[in-house]
């Protein structure tokens, strides 16, 4: 990936040893891109009914589907955790109705705020969201 940061993707996402990481609907070739992985990292790839995760990353191409799933993601997110939503970049020329501005508007309605955007791959962007400081611990 010429021109992209040399920082490992796992580091960009905030994956640390013993992190509980929920990874949803990732492209088939995605997990190897996360290497090197920190030790004792637990990756869950199916949406559980309950749980608590430090990092959640979900890949979406439909704003409607994301809107339906977002409350579940927020409920599974640890108080100080990070939720990453990834969507196709415009340059990927893939079908999606998600863009960064629509995503920001959507997440605000669910009580989370965006704090960082990254290039996940050449085709995917990622927006990091967290709970507002005033809402943590409630």
CNS distance restraints for C-alpha pairs under 8 A (distance, minus, plus):
assign (resid   1 and name CA) (resid 121 and name CA) 7.78 0.50 0.50
assign (resid   1 and name CA) (resid 122 and name CA) 6.93 0.50 0.50
assign (resid   4 and name CA) (resid 119 and name CA) 7.86 0.50 0.50
assign (resid   7 and name CA) (resid  11 and name CA) 6.77 0.50 0.50
assign (resid   7 and name CA) (resid  12 and name CA) 6.82 0.50 0.50
assign (resid   8 and name CA) (resid  12 and name CA) 6.51 0.50 0.50
assign (resid   8 and name CA) (resid  34 and name CA) 7.19 0.50 0.50
assign (resid   8 and name CA) (resid  35 and name CA) 7.42 0.50 0.50
assign (resid   8 and name CA) (resid  36 and name CA) 7.41 0.50 0.50
assign (resid   9 and name CA) (resid  13 and name CA) 6.23 0.50 0.50
assign (resid   9 and name CA) (resid  33 and name CA) 6.94 0.50 0.50
assign (resid   9 and name CA) (resid  34 and name CA) 5.47 0.50 0.50
assign (resid   9 and name CA) (resid  35 and name CA) 7.64 0.50 0.50
assign (resid   9 and name CA) (resid 120 and name CA) 7.12 0.50 0.50
assign (resid  10 and name CA) (resid  14 and name CA) 6.39 0.50 0.50
assign (resid  10 and name CA) (resid  15 and name CA) 5.37 0.50 0.50
assign (resid  10 and name CA) (resid  34 and name CA) 5.02 0.50 0.50
assign (resid  10 and name CA) (resid  35 and name CA) 6.77 0.50 0.50
assign (resid  10 and name CA) (resid  36 and name CA) 7.21 0.50 0.50
assign (resid  10 and name CA) (resid  37 and name CA) 6.38 0.50 0.50
assign (resid  10 and name CA) (resid  38 and name CA) 7.94 0.50 0.50
assign (resid  11 and name CA) (resid  15 and name CA) 5.79 0.50 0.50
assign (resid  11 and name CA) (resid  16 and name CA) 7.62 0.50 0.50
assign (resid  12 and name CA) (resid 118 and name CA) 7.95 0.50 0.50
assign (resid  13 and name CA) (resid  55 and name CA) 7.77 0.50 0.50
assign (resid  13 and name CA) (resid  84 and name CA) 7.82 0.50 0.50
assign (resid  14 and name CA) (resid  55 and name CA) 7.45 0.50 0.50
assign (resid  15 and name CA) (resid  19 and name CA) 6.17 0.50 0.50
assign (resid  15 and name CA) (resid  21 and name CA) 7.63 0.50 0.50
assign (resid  15 and name CA) (resid  37 and name CA) 7.72 0.50 0.50
assign (resid  15 and name CA) (resid  38 and name CA) 6.90 0.50 0.50
assign (resid  15 and name CA) (resid  41 and name CA) 7.77 0.50 0.50
assign (resid  15 and name CA) (resid  55 and name CA) 7.22 0.50 0.50
assign (resid  16 and name CA) (resid  38 and name CA) 5.53 0.50 0.50
assign (resid  16 and name CA) (resid  39 and name CA) 7.66 0.50 0.50
assign (resid  16 and name CA) (resid  41 and name CA) 7.16 0.50 0.50
assign (resid  17 and name CA) (resid  38 and name CA) 4.83 0.50 0.50
assign (resid  17 and name CA) (resid  39 and name CA) 4.83 0.50 0.50
assign (resid  17 and name CA) (resid  40 and name CA) 5.51 0.50 0.50
assign (resid  17 and name CA) (resid  41 and name CA) 5.55 0.50 0.50
assign (resid  18 and name CA) (resid  38 and name CA) 7.67 0.50 0.50
assign (resid  18 and name CA) (resid  39 and name CA) 6.55 0.50 0.50
assign (resid  18 and name CA) (resid  40 and name CA) 4.61 0.50 0.50
assign (resid  18 and name CA) (resid  41 and name CA) 4.58 0.50 0.50
assign (resid  18 and name CA) (resid  42 and name CA) 6.65 0.50 0.50
assign (resid  19 and name CA) (resid  40 and name CA) 7.41 0.50 0.50
assign (resid  19 and name CA) (resid  41 and name CA) 5.08 0.50 0.50
assign (resid  19 and name CA) (resid  42 and name CA) 6.24 0.50 0.50
assign (resid  19 and name CA) (resid  53 and name CA) 7.72 0.50 0.50
assign (resid  19 and name CA) (resid  54 and name CA) 6.22 0.50 0.50
assign (resid  19 and name CA) (resid  55 and name CA) 7.35 0.50 0.50
assign (resid  20 and name CA) (resid  41 and name CA) 6.46 0.50 0.50
assign (resid  20 and name CA) (resid  42 and name CA) 5.14 0.50 0.50
assign (resid  20 and name CA) (resid  43 and name CA) 6.48 0.50 0.50
assign (resid  20 and name CA) (resid  44 and name CA) 7.76 0.50 0.50
assign (resid  20 and name CA) (resid  52 and name CA) 7.63 0.50 0.50
assign (resid  20 and name CA) (resid  53 and name CA) 5.02 0.50 0.50
assign (resid  20 and name CA) (resid  54 and name CA) 5.58 0.50 0.50
assign (resid  20 and name CA) (resid  55 and name CA) 6.58 0.50 0.50
assign (resid  21 and name CA) (resid  41 and name CA) 7.27 0.50 0.50
assign (resid  21 and name CA) (resid  42 and name CA) 5.94 0.50 0.50
assign (resid  21 and name CA) (resid  43 and name CA) 4.84 0.50 0.50
assign (resid  21 and name CA) (resid  44 and name CA) 6.17 0.50 0.50
assign (resid  21 and name CA) (resid  53 and name CA) 5.96 0.50 0.50
assign (resid  21 and name CA) (resid  54 and name CA) 6.40 0.50 0.50
assign (resid  21 and name CA) (resid  55 and name CA) 4.96 0.50 0.50
assign (resid  21 and name CA) (resid  56 and name CA) 5.75 0.50 0.50
assign (resid  21 and name CA) (resid  57 and name CA) 7.79 0.50 0.50
assign (resid  22 and name CA) (resid  43 and name CA) 5.86 0.50 0.50
assign (resid  22 and name CA) (resid  44 and name CA) 4.80 0.50 0.50
assign (resid  22 and name CA) (resid  45 and name CA) 5.97 0.50 0.50
assign (resid  22 and name CA) (resid  46 and name CA) 7.70 0.50 0.50
assign (resid  22 and name CA) (resid  47 and name CA) 7.67 0.50 0.50
assign (resid  22 and name CA) (resid  53 and name CA) 6.58 0.50 0.50
assign (resid  22 and name CA) (resid  55 and name CA) 6.38 0.50 0.50
assign (resid  22 and name CA) (resid  56 and name CA) 4.61 0.50 0.50
assign (resid  22 and name CA) (resid  57 and name CA) 6.25 0.50 0.50
assign (resid  23 and name CA) (resid  43 and name CA) 6.69 0.50 0.50
assign (resid  23 and name CA) (resid  44 and name CA) 6.05 0.50 0.50
assign (resid  23 and name CA) (resid  45 and name CA) 4.98 0.50 0.50
assign (resid  23 and name CA) (resid  46 and name CA) 7.63 0.50 0.50
assign (resid  23 and name CA) (resid  56 and name CA) 5.98 0.50 0.50
assign (resid  23 and name CA) (resid  57 and name CA) 4.99 0.50 0.50
assign (resid  23 and name CA) (resid  58 and name CA) 5.96 0.50 0.50
assign (resid  24 and name CA) (resid  45 and name CA) 5.41 0.50 0.50
assign (resid  24 and name CA) (resid  46 and name CA) 6.52 0.50 0.50
assign (resid  24 and name CA) (resid  47 and name CA) 7.09 0.50 0.50
assign (resid  24 and name CA) (resid  56 and name CA) 7.90 0.50 0.50
assign (resid  24 and name CA) (resid  57 and name CA) 6.24 0.50 0.50
assign (resid  24 and name CA) (resid  58 and name CA) 4.59 0.50 0.50
assign (resid  24 and name CA) (resid  59 and name CA) 6.36 0.50 0.50
assign (resid  25 and name CA) (resid  45 and name CA) 7.68 0.50 0.50
assign (resid  25 and name CA) (resid  58 and name CA) 6.15 0.50 0.50
assign (resid  25 and name CA) (resid  59 and name CA) 5.41 0.50 0.50
assign (resid  25 and name CA) (resid  60 and name CA) 7.48 0.50 0.50
assign (resid  26 and name CA) (resid  30 and name CA) 6.17 0.50 0.50
assign (resid  26 and name CA) (resid  31 and name CA) 7.84 0.50 0.50
assign (resid  26 and name CA) (resid  58 and name CA) 6.93 0.50 0.50
assign (resid  26 and name CA) (resid  59 and name CA) 5.67 0.50 0.50
assign (resid  27 and name CA) (resid  59 and name CA) 7.98 0.50 0.50
assign (resid  29 and name CA) (resid  33 and name CA) 7.51 0.50 0.50
assign (resid  30 and name CA) (resid  34 and name CA) 7.15 0.50 0.50
assign (resid  31 and name CA) (resid  35 and name CA) 7.49 0.50 0.50
assign (resid  37 and name CA) (resid  41 and name CA) 7.20 0.50 0.50
assign (resid  50 and name CA) (resid  76 and name CA) 6.63 0.50 0.50
assign (resid  51 and name CA) (resid  76 and name CA) 5.63 0.50 0.50
assign (resid  52 and name CA) (resid  76 and name CA) 4.94 0.50 0.50
assign (resid  52 and name CA) (resid  77 and name CA) 5.62 0.50 0.50
assign (resid  52 and name CA) (resid  78 and name CA) 5.44 0.50 0.50
assign (resid  53 and name CA) (resid  76 and name CA) 6.11 0.50 0.50
assign (resid  53 and name CA) (resid  77 and name CA) 5.12 0.50 0.50
assign (resid  53 and name CA) (resid  78 and name CA) 5.42 0.50 0.50
assign (resid  53 and name CA) (resid  81 and name CA) 6.86 0.50 0.50
assign (resid  54 and name CA) (resid  77 and name CA) 6.38 0.50 0.50
assign (resid  54 and name CA) (resid  78 and name CA) 5.49 0.50 0.50
assign (resid  54 and name CA) (resid  80 and name CA) 7.25 0.50 0.50
assign (resid  54 and name CA) (resid  81 and name CA) 4.36 0.50 0.50
assign (resid  54 and name CA) (resid  82 and name CA) 6.25 0.50 0.50
assign (resid  55 and name CA) (resid  77 and name CA) 7.24 0.50 0.50
assign (resid  55 and name CA) (resid  81 and name CA) 5.70 0.50 0.50
assign (resid  55 and name CA) (resid  82 and name CA) 4.93 0.50 0.50
assign (resid  55 and name CA) (resid  83 and name CA) 5.91 0.50 0.50
assign (resid  55 and name CA) (resid  84 and name CA) 7.60 0.50 0.50
assign (resid  56 and name CA) (resid  73 and name CA) 7.40 0.50 0.50
assign (resid  56 and name CA) (resid  77 and name CA) 7.12 0.50 0.50
assign (resid  56 and name CA) (resid  82 and name CA) 6.40 0.50 0.50
assign (resid  56 and name CA) (resid  83 and name CA) 4.79 0.50 0.50
assign (resid  56 and name CA) (resid  84 and name CA) 5.97 0.50 0.50
assign (resid  57 and name CA) (resid  83 and name CA) 5.96 0.50 0.50
assign (resid  57 and name CA) (resid  84 and name CA) 4.49 0.50 0.50
assign (resid  57 and name CA) (resid  85 and name CA) 5.78 0.50 0.50
assign (resid  57 and name CA) (resid  86 and name CA) 7.21 0.50 0.50
assign (resid  58 and name CA) (resid  84 and name CA) 6.39 0.50 0.50
assign (resid  58 and name CA) (resid  85 and name CA) 5.13 0.50 0.50
assign (resid  58 and name CA) (resid  86 and name CA) 6.12 0.50 0.50
assign (resid  59 and name CA) (resid  85 and name CA) 5.96 0.50 0.50
assign (resid  59 and name CA) (resid  86 and name CA) 4.64 0.50 0.50
assign (resid  59 and name CA) (resid  87 and name CA) 5.94 0.50 0.50
assign (resid  60 and name CA) (resid  65 and name CA) 7.71 0.50 0.50
assign (resid  60 and name CA) (resid  66 and name CA) 6.47 0.50 0.50
assign (resid  60 and name CA) (resid  85 and name CA) 7.18 0.50 0.50
assign (resid  60 and name CA) (resid  86 and name CA) 6.19 0.50 0.50
assign (resid  60 and name CA) (resid  87 and name CA) 5.37 0.50 0.50
assign (resid  60 and name CA) (resid  88 and name CA) 7.95 0.50 0.50
assign (resid  61 and name CA) (resid  87 and name CA) 5.86 0.50 0.50
assign (resid  61 and name CA) (resid  88 and name CA) 6.82 0.50 0.50
assign (resid  61 and name CA) (resid  95 and name CA) 7.05 0.50 0.50
assign (resid  61 and name CA) (resid  96 and name CA) 4.59 0.50 0.50
assign (resid  61 and name CA) (resid  97 and name CA) 6.55 0.50 0.50
assign (resid  61 and name CA) (resid  98 and name CA) 6.37 0.50 0.50
assign (resid  62 and name CA) (resid  66 and name CA) 6.22 0.50 0.50
assign (resid  62 and name CA) (resid  96 and name CA) 5.93 0.50 0.50
assign (resid  62 and name CA) (resid  97 and name CA) 5.78 0.50 0.50
assign (resid  62 and name CA) (resid  98 and name CA) 6.37 0.50 0.50
assign (resid  63 and name CA) (resid  67 and name CA) 6.01 0.50 0.50
assign (resid  63 and name CA) (resid  97 and name CA) 6.12 0.50 0.50
assign (resid  63 and name CA) (resid  98 and name CA) 5.58 0.50 0.50
assign (resid  63 and name CA) (resid 103 and name CA) 7.85 0.50 0.50
assign (resid  64 and name CA) (resid  68 and name CA) 6.45 0.50 0.50
assign (resid  65 and name CA) (resid  69 and name CA) 6.29 0.50 0.50
assign (resid  66 and name CA) (resid  70 and name CA) 5.76 0.50 0.50
assign (resid  67 and name CA) (resid  71 and name CA) 7.71 0.50 0.50
assign (resid  67 and name CA) (resid 106 and name CA) 7.27 0.50 0.50
assign (resid  69 and name CA) (resid  73 and name CA) 6.52 0.50 0.50
assign (resid  70 and name CA) (resid  74 and name CA) 6.21 0.50 0.50
assign (resid  70 and name CA) (resid 107 and name CA) 7.87 0.50 0.50
assign (resid  70 and name CA) (resid 110 and name CA) 7.54 0.50 0.50
assign (resid  71 and name CA) (resid  75 and name CA) 6.13 0.50 0.50
assign (resid  71 and name CA) (resid 110 and name CA) 6.89 0.50 0.50
assign (resid  72 and name CA) (resid  76 and name CA) 6.33 0.50 0.50
assign (resid  73 and name CA) (resid  77 and name CA) 6.23 0.50 0.50
assign (resid  73 and name CA) (resid  83 and name CA) 7.61 0.50 0.50
assign (resid  74 and name CA) (resid  83 and name CA) 7.77 0.50 0.50
assign (resid  74 and name CA) (resid 110 and name CA) 7.75 0.50 0.50
assign (resid  77 and name CA) (resid  81 and name CA) 5.71 0.50 0.50
assign (resid  77 and name CA) (resid  82 and name CA) 7.18 0.50 0.50
assign (resid  77 and name CA) (resid  83 and name CA) 7.19 0.50 0.50
assign (resid  78 and name CA) (resid  82 and name CA) 7.94 0.50 0.50
assign (resid  79 and name CA) (resid 131 and name CA) 6.94 0.50 0.50
assign (resid  79 and name CA) (resid 136 and name CA) 5.59 0.50 0.50
assign (resid  79 and name CA) (resid 137 and name CA) 6.54 0.50 0.50
assign (resid  80 and name CA) (resid 130 and name CA) 7.09 0.50 0.50
assign (resid  80 and name CA) (resid 131 and name CA) 7.05 0.50 0.50
assign (resid  80 and name CA) (resid 136 and name CA) 7.15 0.50 0.50
assign (resid  81 and name CA) (resid 130 and name CA) 6.43 0.50 0.50
assign (resid  81 and name CA) (resid 131 and name CA) 7.83 0.50 0.50
assign (resid  82 and name CA) (resid 128 and name CA) 6.40 0.50 0.50
assign (resid  82 and name CA) (resid 129 and name CA) 5.75 0.50 0.50
assign (resid  82 and name CA) (resid 130 and name CA) 5.17 0.50 0.50
assign (resid  83 and name CA) (resid 128 and name CA) 5.65 0.50 0.50
assign (resid  83 and name CA) (resid 129 and name CA) 5.04 0.50 0.50
assign (resid  83 and name CA) (resid 130 and name CA) 6.30 0.50 0.50
assign (resid  84 and name CA) (resid 126 and name CA) 6.05 0.50 0.50
assign (resid  84 and name CA) (resid 127 and name CA) 5.39 0.50 0.50
assign (resid  84 and name CA) (resid 128 and name CA) 4.46 0.50 0.50
assign (resid  84 and name CA) (resid 129 and name CA) 6.19 0.50 0.50
assign (resid  85 and name CA) (resid 126 and name CA) 5.50 0.50 0.50
assign (resid  85 and name CA) (resid 127 and name CA) 5.40 0.50 0.50
assign (resid  85 and name CA) (resid 128 and name CA) 6.74 0.50 0.50
assign (resid  86 and name CA) (resid 120 and name CA) 7.59 0.50 0.50
assign (resid  86 and name CA) (resid 124 and name CA) 6.12 0.50 0.50
assign (resid  86 and name CA) (resid 125 and name CA) 5.35 0.50 0.50
assign (resid  86 and name CA) (resid 126 and name CA) 4.20 0.50 0.50
assign (resid  86 and name CA) (resid 127 and name CA) 6.46 0.50 0.50
assign (resid  87 and name CA) (resid  96 and name CA) 7.61 0.50 0.50
assign (resid  87 and name CA) (resid  98 and name CA) 6.59 0.50 0.50
assign (resid  87 and name CA) (resid  99 and name CA) 7.44 0.50 0.50
assign (resid  87 and name CA) (resid 124 and name CA) 5.45 0.50 0.50
assign (resid  87 and name CA) (resid 125 and name CA) 5.58 0.50 0.50
assign (resid  87 and name CA) (resid 126 and name CA) 6.62 0.50 0.50
assign (resid  88 and name CA) (resid  92 and name CA) 6.26 0.50 0.50
assign (resid  88 and name CA) (resid  94 and name CA) 6.59 0.50 0.50
assign (resid  88 and name CA) (resid  95 and name CA) 7.87 0.50 0.50
assign (resid  88 and name CA) (resid  96 and name CA) 6.67 0.50 0.50
assign (resid  88 and name CA) (resid  98 and name CA) 7.75 0.50 0.50
assign (resid  88 and name CA) (resid 123 and name CA) 5.68 0.50 0.50
assign (resid  88 and name CA) (resid 124 and name CA) 4.56 0.50 0.50
assign (resid  88 and name CA) (resid 125 and name CA) 6.23 0.50 0.50
assign (resid  89 and name CA) (resid  93 and name CA) 7.58 0.50 0.50
assign (resid  89 and name CA) (resid  94 and name CA) 7.98 0.50 0.50
assign (resid  89 and name CA) (resid  99 and name CA) 7.83 0.50 0.50
assign (resid  89 and name CA) (resid 123 and name CA) 5.63 0.50 0.50
assign (resid  89 and name CA) (resid 124 and name CA) 5.42 0.50 0.50
assign (resid  89 and name CA) (resid 125 and name CA) 5.84 0.50 0.50
assign (resid  90 and name CA) (resid  94 and name CA) 7.41 0.50 0.50
assign (resid  91 and name CA) (resid 123 and name CA) 7.17 0.50 0.50
assign (resid  92 and name CA) (resid 122 and name CA) 7.53 0.50 0.50
assign (resid  92 and name CA) (resid 123 and name CA) 4.92 0.50 0.50
assign (resid  92 and name CA) (resid 124 and name CA) 7.68 0.50 0.50
assign (resid  98 and name CA) (resid 102 and name CA) 6.42 0.50 0.50
assign (resid  98 and name CA) (resid 103 and name CA) 6.58 0.50 0.50
assign (resid  99 and name CA) (resid 103 and name CA) 6.10 0.50 0.50
assign (resid 100 and name CA) (resid 104 and name CA) 6.20 0.50 0.50
assign (resid 100 and name CA) (resid 127 and name CA) 7.66 0.50 0.50
assign (resid 101 and name CA) (resid 105 and name CA) 6.37 0.50 0.50
assign (resid 102 and name CA) (resid 106 and name CA) 6.18 0.50 0.50
assign (resid 103 and name CA) (resid 107 and name CA) 6.24 0.50 0.50
assign (resid 104 and name CA) (resid 108 and name CA) 6.39 0.50 0.50
assign (resid 104 and name CA) (resid 113 and name CA) 7.44 0.50 0.50
assign (resid 104 and name CA) (resid 114 and name CA) 6.65 0.50 0.50
assign (resid 105 and name CA) (resid 109 and name CA) 6.97 0.50 0.50
assign (resid 106 and name CA) (resid 110 and name CA) 7.13 0.50 0.50
assign (resid 107 and name CA) (resid 111 and name CA) 6.71 0.50 0.50
assign (resid 107 and name CA) (resid 112 and name CA) 5.65 0.50 0.50
assign (resid 107 and name CA) (resid 113 and name CA) 6.53 0.50 0.50
assign (resid 107 and name CA) (resid 114 and name CA) 7.84 0.50 0.50
assign (resid 107 and name CA) (resid 129 and name CA) 7.99 0.50 0.50
assign (resid 108 and name CA) (resid 112 and name CA) 5.39 0.50 0.50
assign (resid 108 and name CA) (resid 113 and name CA) 5.82 0.50 0.50
assign (resid 111 and name CA) (resid 131 and name CA) 6.50 0.50 0.50
assign (resid 111 and name CA) (resid 132 and name CA) 7.17 0.50 0.50
assign (resid 112 and name CA) (resid 129 and name CA) 6.10 0.50 0.50
assign (resid 112 and name CA) (resid 130 and name CA) 5.38 0.50 0.50
assign (resid 112 and name CA) (resid 131 and name CA) 4.55 0.50 0.50
assign (resid 112 and name CA) (resid 132 and name CA) 6.05 0.50 0.50
assign (resid 113 and name CA) (resid 129 and name CA) 5.21 0.50 0.50
assign (resid 113 and name CA) (resid 130 and name CA) 5.60 0.50 0.50
assign (resid 113 and name CA) (resid 131 and name CA) 6.29 0.50 0.50
assign (resid 113 and name CA) (resid 132 and name CA) 6.44 0.50 0.50
assign (resid 114 and name CA) (resid 127 and name CA) 6.64 0.50 0.50
assign (resid 114 and name CA) (resid 128 and name CA) 5.59 0.50 0.50
assign (resid 114 and name CA) (resid 129 and name CA) 4.18 0.50 0.50
assign (resid 114 and name CA) (resid 130 and name CA) 6.52 0.50 0.50
assign (resid 115 and name CA) (resid 127 and name CA) 7.61 0.50 0.50
assign (resid 115 and name CA) (resid 128 and name CA) 5.75 0.50 0.50
assign (resid 115 and name CA) (resid 129 and name CA) 5.79 0.50 0.50
assign (resid 115 and name CA) (resid 130 and name CA) 7.23 0.50 0.50
assign (resid 116 and name CA) (resid 127 and name CA) 5.86 0.50 0.50
assign (resid 116 and name CA) (resid 128 and name CA) 5.12 0.50 0.50
assign (resid 116 and name CA) (resid 129 and name CA) 7.39 0.50 0.50
assign (resid 117 and name CA) (resid 125 and name CA) 7.23 0.50 0.50
assign (resid 117 and name CA) (resid 126 and name CA) 5.56 0.50 0.50
assign (resid 117 and name CA) (resid 127 and name CA) 4.47 0.50 0.50
assign (resid 117 and name CA) (resid 128 and name CA) 6.16 0.50 0.50
assign (resid 118 and name CA) (resid 125 and name CA) 5.85 0.50 0.50
assign (resid 118 and name CA) (resid 126 and name CA) 5.21 0.50 0.50
assign (resid 118 and name CA) (resid 127 and name CA) 6.59 0.50 0.50
assign (resid 119 and name CA) (resid 124 and name CA) 6.38 0.50 0.50
assign (resid 119 and name CA) (resid 125 and name CA) 4.63 0.50 0.50
assign (resid 119 and name CA) (resid 126 and name CA) 6.21 0.50 0.50
assign (resid 120 and name CA) (resid 124 and name CA) 5.36 0.50 0.50
assign (resid 120 and name CA) (resid 125 and name CA) 5.15 0.50 0.50
assign (resid 120 and name CA) (resid 126 and name CA) 5.83 0.50 0.50
assign (resid 121 and name CA) (resid 125 and name CA) 6.91 0.50 0.50
assign (resid 131 and name CA) (resid 135 and name CA) 6.37 0.50 0.50
assign (resid 131 and name CA) (resid 136 and name CA) 6.45 0.50 0.50
assign (resid 132 and name CA) (resid 136 and name CA) 6.61 0.50 0.50
